[in-house]
């Protein structure tokens, strides 16, 4: 189908950016997850002067990380129908940032849990689940005659348990 505005034909796009999120035509969120990780790294680079400074205490670094970088990475995550691969990508990016913040590499053979405990940052998948449950509470409390958005429909379908083998997201 061809869309026209006056006499100009509007080209069909596979994905586009809307309110900071990448909307894909097939309904997947792969593009949005990679975009959010990229945005998190951009925030990281802007704050690297503080986050990589050895004179700044780790607790202050973690507060700064939780206030600036993590919200940029998880913007809109409460509406994502998340798969294990998406969570893994975000976890990898966050762990790399935390290791860099502590001044350690994978060659140092320090476990991720130790790094996370040292910095005092909760796992990103827990934070994603927390945001999704908070959003689910908002959806449950709203009036029945309010229109249902696509995002809310996804949250409701993800939160419901179905019969048979569980889905991989």
N, C-alpha and C positions, 0 to 999 in steps of 0.2 A: 504494500500500500504506500502511496506517495503522499507526503504531507507538504502542503503549499502555504506560504504566507504571502499574500498578494500574488505576484507572478513568480516568486522565488521558491525553488524546491529546497526543502530542508533535508539535509542528508541524514540517513539512518546511522545511529551510533550503537556500538555494542555496550559501551559503558559511559557514564557521565558523572560529574561531581555535583552533589546537591547537599548543601548545608554541612560541608566538610567531610561527607561520606561518599564513597564510590558506589554508585548504583549500577549493577550489571543487568543486562537484558535477560540472562538465563536464571537470575535469582540467587546465584552463588555469591559468596562473600570473600573469595580469595583475593580479589583486587582491593577490597576495603581493608583486609587484614594486612596485606603488604604495604598499603598506603599508610596505615596507622603506625606500623613499625618504622617506616621511613620518617614519619613526623616525629616519633619518639627519638630517633637518632638525631634529627635536626635540633630538637630541644636539648638533647644531650650535648651536642657540639657547642651550642650557645652557652651552656652552663658548665662546660668542661673546666673552665678556670677555677671554679669552686670545687667541683666534684673530684678533680684529679689532684688538688693541692694537698700535699702531705701534712701541712700545718693545720688544716681544718679537721676537727674531730669527726670520727665516723658517724656519730649520732646526728650531728648537724648536716652532714652529707646526706644521710638517709632522709631527714626531714625535707631537705631541698629536693631530693629525688622524688619523694612521695607527693610533693606539692607541685612540681613542674613537669617532670618527665612522664611519670606514670599516667596522670590524667590525659596527657596528649596521646599516649598509646592506647588507652582504653575508652576514648571518646566514642560513644555510640555502641559500645560492646554489649550493652544490655539487650539490644535488639538482634544480635547476631545468633543465627542457628549454628552454634559452634561445633566443629568437628575436632577430633583429637589432633589432627595435623595442624589446625589453626592454633590450638593451645600450645602445641609443641613449638611452633615458630615464635610465638610471643615469649614463651619461657626462655628459649635460646637467646633471644635479643636481650631480655632483661638480665639473664645470668651473665652475659658478656659485659653488660654495663656495670653490674655490681662487682664483678671481678676486676674490671678496669678501675673502678672507684677505690677498691682496696689495694690496688697495686699488685695483684696476683695474676698469673696466667695459668692455663691448664697444665703446663709443665710442672708447676709447683705441687700438683696432685693434692689440692685441698678440695674437699667435697663441697658441692653446691649448698648443702644445708648449713655447713659451718660458715661459709661466706654470708649466707642469708641471715644467720643468727648473729654474726659479728656486726653486720650493718643494721639489723633490726627491721627487716622488710619482710612482710608476709608474702607467700607465693602468689603469683599473678592469677593463677586459675581460681584460687579462693576469692580474690578480689572481683574477678569476673562473675563468679557465682553469686557473690554478695550483691553486686550491682543488678544482676538479673532478677534476684529475689526482691530487691527493693522496688524495681520497676513493676514486677508482677503484683506487688501489694498496691501500687498506684492503680494498676489496671483493674484489680478486683474491687477497689473502693469507689471507682467512678460510677456515675449514674448509668442505668441500663439503656437510656435513650441516647447516650453519647455515641457518636460514630466510631466504628472500630477501624483503626489505621492498620496498614499492612504490618508494621513493626509489632503492634500489640497482638495481632493474630499469630505471628511467629512465636512470640513469647508464650501465648496461651497454648499453642500446640506443642511446644518444647516442654512445658511444665507438666502436661498431662501424661500419665503413664498408659501405654497401650498394651495390648496382649502380645504374647510371643517374645521372640528374642529382642533385647533392647537395641535401639539404633546406635550407631557409632559416633554420635555427637551429643 
